[in-house]
Each structure stands twice: as C-alpha cells, then as structure tokens.
Amino acid sequence: MCYDTSVATKPSIKLVKEFSYQGAPKQYSNRYYFDGGTPADSTAWHALMDAFVAEEKKCYRGTFHSIVEAVGYLPGSEVPVATKAYTTPGTFAGTNSAAPGDTAAVLRQATTKISVKNHRVYVFTYFHAPQMDDFTPDSDTLLSTQKTAITAWGATLRTGITGGGITATRCTPDGHPVTGELTHEFIGHRDFPH
C-alpha cells in the first residue's frame, strides 16, 4: 500500500471536526484535494465548503461530532485563502456504542496514480469515535449502516460536489482522480497528531 506524498498542484478543503475525548473537546480534520477548478473568491469558497459540510455530516452521529470549521487552500500552499466557522452536528442516525476517540473508521480510495515502485496510490479519510456493531462478538466491527454512510461519502467525493461555480472531484494532491472507495469493516487505532 502506498501513501501519496506529492507536492500539491490542486486546491483543497480541510474540514475540522470536534468531539468529546477523555472529558474534553478534541478536534481533528480531513483534507480533501480536488479537481474541477478553484473557487473564484471567498463567497465561492464558502459555497463549496457548505456543499462539503452538507455531505460529510451524514457520516457522524450528532451526539458525538460537530463540524466546526472549513479551511480552503490554493494549490501548493499551506496558507488558507478562505475559512468558515460551523456548528453543524452530524446527522447519522446510529444509536450503537461509540468506540474510543483514538480509534477511527477508515475510508480508503484508490487513485489512478502508480508509485515509482509500481504500487497503487491511495487517499485516506478517518472518522474518529465510530459506531461499533453491538450485536457481533467482535467489538472492532464497524456498524454496517455507518460503513454504508462513509462509503456513500466516498462515492460523492468521486463523482463530484457542486458549489461555488465548480464541481469538485477528489484527487491526489497532484491531480490523479480517485477511482473507487472502500470503508474498512473493522475499526482501527489512529493516534492524534501532537
């Protein structure tokens, strides 16, 4: 399995989520590089951010997660060109137990990019404190309905999200499009960056 470490030639949006972790608010984010154009101004960026938030919120249970910020970046830059604050709770309707906050459901998307060692390059998205399947003997199993919601989010990223005058389709930082999506059946561990 190969991870993408290329220099960004495409714009991106980072969505910041917040949830309760060990009794205190904790934030983490997913960053989405996209093809289809760059929003023309802050109004267009905000419209595209709204479209991303409206779809990603379907992956999270509102009692656990809220989307609190979106940040827009131009290609090759780590300096934000647009930001927008949110207080958008998740809308996923699961009622099962949440796994610990340092665990995550994982969405893996294949891309058209092949590494120098002839390996497929993937992009990943993480969803902390996912819902466990309370009715299986293995508590590491992701709740099937949340798995379906996460996979649907991946498909939406692949086919395109329209807002701000463009249709954004997910790609690697250097522009190779995603070709499919797979949500892992089992919940994994993911350390928070320090």
Residue frames relative to the residue before (quaternion, step in Angstrom):
aa qw qx qy qz dx dy dz
M 1.0000 0.0000 0.0000 0.0000 0.00 0.00 0.00
C 0.1407 -0.8055 0.5742 0.0406 3.56 -0.88 0.95
Y 0.2684 -0.7465 0.5920 0.1424 3.54 -1.01 0.89
D 0.4489 -0.7019 0.4871 0.2618 3.56 -1.08 0.67
T 0.0113 -0.8026 0.5957 -0.0291 3.57 -0.80 1.05
S 0.3297 0.7807 -0.4767 0.2334 3.58 1.20 0.43
V 0.5727 -0.5586 0.4721 0.3702 3.53 -1.32 0.35
A 0.4712 -0.7104 0.4515 0.2635 3.57 -0.86 0.99
T 0.0551 -0.7678 0.6380 0.0199 3.52 -0.97 0.99
K 0.6729 0.4459 -0.2718 0.5239 3.57 1.35 0.11
P 0.5343 -0.6101 0.4650 0.3549 3.60 -1.15 0.51
S 0.1280 -0.7972 0.5858 0.0703 3.56 -1.24 0.29
I 0.2154 -0.7175 0.6457 0.1477 3.49 -1.42 0.39
K 0.1643 -0.7563 0.6267 0.0911 3.54 -1.01 0.91
L 0.1541 -0.7712 0.6128 0.0775 3.57 -0.88 1.00
V 0.2081 -0.7885 0.5737 0.0762 3.55 -0.73 1.15
K 0.1403 -0.7870 0.5993 0.0422 3.54 -0.87 1.07
E 0.1423 -0.7731 0.6111 0.0929 3.55 -1.23 0.52
F 0.1011 0.7677 -0.6284 0.0742 3.54 -1.09 0.80
S 0.5773 -0.5861 0.4368 0.3639 3.57 -1.27 0.26
Y 0.0269 0.7929 -0.6043 0.0743 3.56 -0.75 1.11
Q 0.8338 -0.0998 0.0018 0.5429 3.56 -0.59 1.22
G 0.7506 -0.4519 0.1996 0.4388 3.52 0.94 1.01
A 0.7310 0.3386 -0.2286 0.5466 3.59 1.24 0.13
P 0.5853 -0.5712 0.4239 0.3891 3.61 -1.14 0.48
K 0.0534 -0.7879 0.6135 0.0008 3.57 -0.97 0.89
Q 0.1749 -0.7884 0.5821 0.0947 3.57 -0.96 0.85
Y 0.0577 0.7438 -0.6658 0.0077 3.51 -1.29 0.55
S 0.2246 -0.8032 0.5424 0.1011 3.56 -1.18 0.35
N 0.2054 -0.6988 0.6623 0.1756 3.48 -1.44 0.26
R 0.1879 -0.7803 0.5898 0.0891 3.56 -0.98 0.88
Y 0.1451 -0.8047 0.5754 0.0213 3.53 -0.85 1.07
Y 0.2003 -0.7433 0.6292 0.1072 3.57 -0.67 1.14
F 0.0382 -0.8341 0.5500 -0.0144 3.56 -0.98 0.78
D 0.3252 -0.6891 0.6186 0.1914 3.48 -1.37 0.53
G 0.5412 0.6332 -0.4436 0.3306 3.58 -1.23 0.31
G 0.6946 -0.4356 0.2723 0.5036 3.56 1.29 -0.04
T 0.3839 -0.6876 0.5667 0.2422 3.52 -1.38 0.15
P 0.5126 -0.6382 0.4618 0.3416 3.62 -0.82 0.86
A 0.5232 -0.7066 0.4022 0.2556 3.55 -0.93 1.00
D 0.8028 -0.0179 0.0644 0.5925 3.60 1.06 -0.72
S 0.7365 -0.4225 0.2715 0.4532 3.58 -1.27 0.05
T 0.6036 0.5500 -0.3651 0.4470 3.61 1.05 -0.62
A 0.6727 0.4793 -0.2899 0.4834 3.57 0.97 -0.86
W 0.6135 0.5314 -0.3467 0.4701 3.60 1.00 -0.75
H 0.6771 0.4981 -0.3036 0.4487 3.61 0.85 -0.93
A 0.6326 0.5199 -0.3365 0.4650 3.59 1.02 -0.71
L 0.6624 0.4808 -0.3100 0.4836 3.60 0.98 -0.78
M 0.6173 0.5369 -0.3391 0.4644 3.59 1.02 -0.75
D 0.6322 0.5331 -0.3276 0.4570 3.59 0.97 -0.86
A 0.6576 0.5091 -0.3078 0.4623 3.58 0.99 -0.85
F 0.6361 0.5122 -0.3257 0.4765 3.62 1.00 -0.76
V 0.6688 0.5059 -0.2997 0.4549 3.58 0.86 -0.98
A 0.6431 0.5447 -0.3234 0.4303 3.60 0.95 -0.87
E 0.7128 0.4232 -0.2574 0.4966 3.59 1.11 -0.60
E 0.6921 0.4892 -0.3110 0.4300 3.61 0.81 -0.92
K 0.5901 0.6001 -0.3769 0.3868 3.62 1.06 -0.64
K 0.5756 0.6092 -0.3681 0.4026 3.61 1.19 -0.42
C 0.6328 0.5534 -0.3194 0.4374 3.60 1.27 -0.29
Y 0.7425 0.4144 -0.1899 0.4908 3.59 1.22 -0.46
R 0.4137 -0.6621 0.5643 0.2685 3.53 -1.17 0.65
G 0.5168 -0.7100 0.3959 0.2685 3.56 -0.71 1.13
T 0.6378 0.5280 -0.3454 0.4418 3.59 1.07 -0.59
F 0.7227 0.4110 -0.2430 0.4998 3.60 1.23 -0.30
H 0.8332 0.1837 -0.0398 0.5200 3.60 0.91 -0.91
S 0.0088 -0.7347 0.6760 0.0566 3.48 -1.34 0.52
I 0.3596 -0.6608 0.6032 0.2650 3.54 -1.18 0.60
V 0.1420 -0.8498 0.5071 0.0228 3.58 -0.60 1.16
E 0.8148 0.0285 -0.0064 0.5790 3.61 1.16 -0.33
A 0.1078 -0.7331 0.6633 0.1048 3.50 -1.33 0.49
V 0.1134 -0.7884 0.6043 0.0202 3.54 -1.03 0.89
G 0.1872 -0.7967 0.5682 0.0859 3.58 -0.87 0.96
Y 0.1132 -0.7982 0.5914 0.0184 3.56 -1.04 0.91
L 0.4092 -0.6670 0.5638 0.2642 3.53 -1.14 0.68
P 0.6690 -0.4956 0.3485 0.4305 3.62 -1.17 0.36
G 0.8557 0.1709 -0.1370 0.4688 3.55 -1.02 0.88
S 0.6712 0.4887 -0.2945 0.4732 3.60 1.22 0.14
E 0.2576 -0.7369 0.6032 0.1638 3.53 -1.19 0.65
V 0.5393 0.5887 -0.4039 0.4466 3.58 1.30 0.24
P 0.4093 -0.7295 0.4834 0.2581 3.62 -0.57 1.07
V 0.2325 -0.7537 0.5963 0.1493 3.56 -1.11 0.74
A 0.7858 0.0678 -0.0503 0.6126 3.58 1.27 -0.28
T 0.0030 0.7696 -0.6385 -0.0051 3.56 -1.13 0.72
K 0.0131 -0.7810 0.6242 0.0157 3.52 -1.22 0.50
A 0.3398 -0.7362 0.5541 0.1886 3.57 -0.92 0.95
Y 0.0868 -0.7788 0.6207 0.0280 3.55 -1.14 0.77
T 0.0959 -0.7192 0.6760 0.1291 3.51 -1.40 0.24
T 0.2570 0.8119 -0.4698 0.2325 3.54 0.92 1.05
P 0.2499 -0.7804 0.5512 0.1568 3.61 -0.43 1.14
G 0.5835 -0.5545 0.4566 0.3790 3.52 -1.26 0.42
T 0.2930 -0.7699 0.5447 0.1568 3.55 -1.19 0.57
F 0.3913 0.7060 -0.4998 0.3139 3.61 1.23 0.19
A 0.3607 -0.8039 0.4487 0.1492 3.56 -0.77 1.08
G 0.3626 0.7564 -0.4877 0.2419 3.63 1.15 0.22
T 0.1930 -0.7911 0.5719 0.0990 3.56 -1.12 0.69
N 0.4384 0.7030 -0.4588 0.3211 3.59 1.23 0.21
S 0.6872 -0.4700 0.3561 0.4242 3.54 -1.35 0.13
A 0.3828 -0.6933 0.5598 0.2438 3.53 -1.16 0.68
A 0.4500 -0.6489 0.5403 0.2906 3.54 -1.08 0.74
P 0.6656 -0.4868 0.3536 0.4416 3.63 -1.17 0.30
G 0.6387 -0.6005 0.3452 0.3350 3.56 -1.15 0.69
D 0.6913 0.4535 -0.2979 0.4772 3.60 1.12 -0.47
T 0.5633 0.4998 -0.4266 0.5010 3.53 1.22 0.58
A 0.1011 -0.8119 0.5739 0.0354 3.55 -1.18 0.40
A 0.3992 -0.6140 0.6158 0.2906 3.47 -1.32 0.51
V 0.2219 -0.8016 0.5488 0.0841 3.57 -1.03 0.79
L 0.1496 -0.7385 0.6533 0.0731 3.54 -0.96 1.03
R 0.0781 -0.7881 0.6104 0.0114 3.56 -0.75 1.12
Q 0.0543 -0.8027 0.5938 0.0122 3.57 -0.82 0.99
A 0.3718 -0.7159 0.5528 0.2090 3.53 -0.85 1.05
T 0.1813 -0.7670 0.6051 0.1122 3.57 -1.19 0.55
T 0.6109 -0.5450 0.4231 0.3883 3.56 -1.31 0.07
K 0.5501 0.6417 -0.3867 0.3688 3.60 1.25 -0.21
I 0.1429 -0.7544 0.6369 0.0698 3.55 -1.09 0.86
S 0.4380 -0.7115 0.4874 0.2537 3.58 -0.87 0.96
V 0.6771 -0.4788 0.3635 0.4245 3.56 -1.30 0.16
K 0.6783 0.4373 -0.2850 0.5172 3.60 1.24 -0.33
N 0.5251 -0.6811 0.3698 0.3517 3.56 1.31 0.43
H 0.4641 0.6394 -0.4678 0.3963 3.58 1.04 0.86
R 0.5424 -0.6027 0.4814 0.3329 3.54 -1.15 0.68
V 0.2830 -0.7379 0.5873 0.1749 3.60 -1.02 0.80
Y 0.1604 -0.7901 0.5899 0.0454 3.56 -0.98 0.98
V 0.2104 -0.7065 0.6474 0.1937 3.53 -1.33 0.35
F 0.2265 -0.8023 0.5483 0.0661 3.55 -1.06 0.86
T 0.0992 -0.7454 0.6557 0.0679 3.53 -1.28 0.59
Y 0.1865 -0.8021 0.5636 0.0656 3.57 -0.94 0.95
F 0.1384 -0.7741 0.6167 0.0360 3.55 -1.11 0.85
H 0.2323 -0.8224 0.5059 0.1173 3.58 -0.13 1.30
A 0.8329 0.1697 -0.1751 0.4968 3.54 -1.34 0.56
P 0.1235 0.8257 -0.5413 0.0992 3.61 0.75 0.98
Q 0.5825 -0.5799 0.4471 0.3529 3.54 -1.33 0.25
M 0.3119 -0.7448 0.5627 0.1772 3.57 -0.91 0.95
D 0.4472 -0.6275 0.5554 0.3127 3.53 -1.25 0.49
D 0.2662 -0.8202 0.4893 0.1300 3.58 -0.17 1.30
F 0.7133 0.4754 -0.2495 0.4504 3.59 1.21 -0.36
T 0.6082 0.4836 -0.3885 0.4953 3.57 1.18 0.47
P 0.5759 -0.6118 0.4043 0.3614 3.59 -1.07 0.59
D 0.6936 0.4292 -0.2706 0.5112 3.59 1.18 -0.45
S 0.2820 -0.8041 0.4990 0.1580 3.60 -0.29 1.22
D 0.5689 0.5863 -0.3867 0.4278 3.60 1.27 -0.01
T 0.5180 0.6427 -0.4189 0.3784 3.59 1.27 -0.01
L 0.4102 -0.7056 0.5304 0.2291 3.54 -0.91 1.01
L 0.5504 -0.6033 0.4615 0.3465 3.58 -1.01 0.82
S 0.5019 -0.7090 0.4002 0.2919 3.59 -0.64 1.12
T 0.6638 0.5004 -0.3316 0.4461 3.62 0.96 -0.70
Q 0.6292 0.4865 -0.3468 0.4971 3.61 1.11 -0.53
K 0.5925 0.5536 -0.3561 0.4644 3.59 1.06 -0.69
T 0.6500 0.5086 -0.3064 0.4744 3.59 0.98 -0.85
A 0.6594 0.5108 -0.3101 0.4562 3.61 0.94 -0.87
I 0.6618 0.4999 -0.3047 0.4683 3.58 0.96 -0.85
T 0.6465 0.5088 -0.3177 0.4714 3.59 0.98 -0.83
A 0.6295 0.5251 -0.3309 0.4675 3.60 1.04 -0.75
W 0.6123 0.5319 -0.3429 0.4739 3.60 1.06 -0.71
G 0.6392 0.5228 -0.3203 0.4643 3.58 0.99 -0.81
A 0.6508 0.5075 -0.3115 0.4710 3.58 0.99 -0.84
T 0.6320 0.5221 -0.3305 0.4677 3.59 1.04 -0.75
L 0.6355 0.5170 -0.3254 0.4722 3.59 0.99 -0.78
R 0.6684 0.5081 -0.2955 0.4559 3.57 1.02 -0.80
T 0.7509 0.4013 -0.2256 0.4736 3.60 0.87 -0.92
G 0.6265 -0.5930 0.3064 0.4024 3.58 1.21 -0.35
I 0.1846 -0.7445 0.6369 0.0776 3.51 -1.18 0.83
T 0.2053 -0.8147 0.5363 0.0811 3.56 -0.64 1.14
G 0.3441 0.7009 -0.5728 0.2494 3.53 -0.94 1.00
G 0.8280 0.2278 -0.1573 0.4877 3.55 -1.12 0.59
G 0.6979 -0.5080 0.2679 0.4279 3.55 1.11 0.66
I 0.7270 0.3349 -0.2483 0.5455 3.60 1.25 0.18
T 0.2865 -0.6828 0.6246 0.2479 3.52 -1.37 0.14
A 0.1984 -0.8155 0.5406 0.0584 3.54 -0.40 1.32
T 0.0550 -0.7733 0.6314 0.0165 3.57 -0.86 1.01
R 0.5199 -0.6792 0.4224 0.3001 3.57 -0.88 0.95
C 0.0483 0.7790 -0.6224 0.0583 3.51 -1.12 0.79
T 0.6199 -0.4719 0.4361 0.4504 3.55 -1.33 -0.10
P 0.6876 -0.4735 0.3245 0.4445 3.62 -1.15 0.25
D 0.7468 0.3643 -0.2197 0.5112 3.60 1.12 -0.61
G 0.7262 -0.5495 0.2188 0.3505 3.58 1.15 0.65
H 0.4884 0.6352 -0.4652 0.3763 3.63 1.15 0.28
P 0.3935 -0.7637 0.4554 0.2338 3.64 -0.55 1.09
V 0.4984 -0.6034 0.5207 0.3413 3.53 -1.28 0.45
T 0.2584 -0.7968 0.5361 0.1045 3.54 -1.12 0.75
G 0.8017 -0.0287 0.0292 0.5963 3.58 1.21 -0.17
E 0.2462 -0.7730 0.5703 0.1291 3.54 -1.30 0.16
L 0.0209 -0.7682 0.6399 -0.0091 3.52 -1.19 0.71
T 0.1761 -0.7505 0.6277 0.1080 3.55 -0.86 0.98
H 0.4637 -0.7002 0.4684 0.2743 3.55 -0.72 1.08
E 0.5134 -0.6660 0.4584 0.2877 3.56 -1.01 0.85
F 0.7700 0.3282 -0.1653 0.5216 3.55 1.05 -0.77
I 0.4914 -0.6450 0.5113 0.2847 3.52 -1.19 0.72
G 0.1846 -0.8016 0.5627 0.0819 3.56 -0.94 0.91
H 0.5168 -0.6062 0.5021 0.3365 3.54 -1.36 0.16
R 0.0522 0.7842 -0.6173 0.0336 3.58 -1.03 0.77
D 0.3343 -0.7469 0.5428 0.1891 3.57 -0.61 1.12
F 0.4449 -0.6527 0.5375 0.2952 3.53 -1.15 0.59
P 0.5081 -0.6173 0.4858 0.3532 3.60 -1.07 0.63
H 0.2884 -0.7572 0.5621 0.1657 3.57 -1.10 0.69
